[in-house]
Amino acid sequence: MPVRSLRAWLLKGAITKGSLFRGITRWGDVQDEALSGQVQALLVKKYAQLAGLDATLFFGHSLRAGLATSASKVAGVDGRIIIKQT
């Protein structure tokens, strides 16, 4: 399901390069510019809280940290590749 959702998002926004996290207008159009770090942090906290988690423990950086942790521990990606990507 996550892969299908990502593909649908990329298609809807005609995203072929640049930032993945972008704003949406009130008419449902995907914006060209990236969400600010502040907006990302607010969204992470909001959805952590909705998931029943302590939102004070989550930050915008949690997305990047989660990516790095999953790449290393789950997918076995070499740390040098993770550093280069992030």
C-alpha positions in Angstrom: 0.0 0.0 0.0 2.7 2.6 0.8 4.3 2.1 -2.7 1.0 2.6 -4.4 0.3 5.7 -2.3 3.7 7.1 -3.2 3.2 6.4 -6.9 -0.2 8.1 -6.8 1.2 11.1 -5.0 4.0 11.4 -7.6 1.5 11.1 -10.4 -1.0 13.6 -8.9 1.8 16.2 -8.4 3.6 15.4 -11.7 6.7 15.1 -9.5 9.7 13.8 -11.4 12.4 15.5 -9.4 12.9 17.7 -6.3 11.2 17.5 -3.0 8.7 14.8 -2.1 7.0 16.7 0.6 5.0 19.6 -0.9 2.1 21.7 -0.1 -1.4 21.3 -1.5 -3.6 24.3 -2.5 -7.2 24.5 -1.3 -8.2 23.3 -4.7 -6.1 20.1 -4.3 -3.2 21.1 -6.6 0.2 20.0 -5.6 2.6 22.9 -5.2 6.1 23.0 -6.8 7.9 24.1 -3.7 8.9 21.9 -0.8 7.2 22.2 2.6 9.2 24.1 5.1 11.0 22.3 7.9 8.6 24.0 10.4 5.5 22.7 8.5 7.0 19.2 8.4 7.7 19.2 12.1 4.1 20.3 12.8 2.7 17.5 10.7 5.0 14.9 12.3 3.8 16.0 15.7 0.1 16.1 14.7 0.1 12.6 13.2 2.2 11.2 16.1 -0.5 12.5 18.5 -3.3 11.1 16.3 -1.5 7.7 16.5 -1.7 7.9 20.3 2.0 8.7 20.7 3.6 11.4 22.8 4.0 14.2 20.2 6.7 15.9 22.3 9.1 13.0 21.4 8.8 13.6 17.6 10.3 16.2 15.4 10.6 17.0 11.7 14.0 15.3 11.9 12.2 12.1 12.9 11.5 11.4 9.2 15.2 11.6 8.3 16.2 9.6 11.4 13.6 6.9 10.6 14.8 6.7 7.0 18.4 6.2 8.1 17.5 3.6 10.8 15.3 1.6 8.4 17.8 1.7 5.6 20.5 0.4 8.0 18.7 -2.1 10.2 16.0 -3.3 7.9 17.5 -3.1 4.4 21.1 -3.5 5.4 22.3 -0.4 3.5 25.9 0.6 4.1 26.3 3.6 6.3 28.4 5.5 3.8 25.5 5.3 1.3 23.0 6.5 3.9 25.3 9.5 4.7 25.6 10.4 1.1 21.8 10.2 0.6 20.8 12.2 3.7 
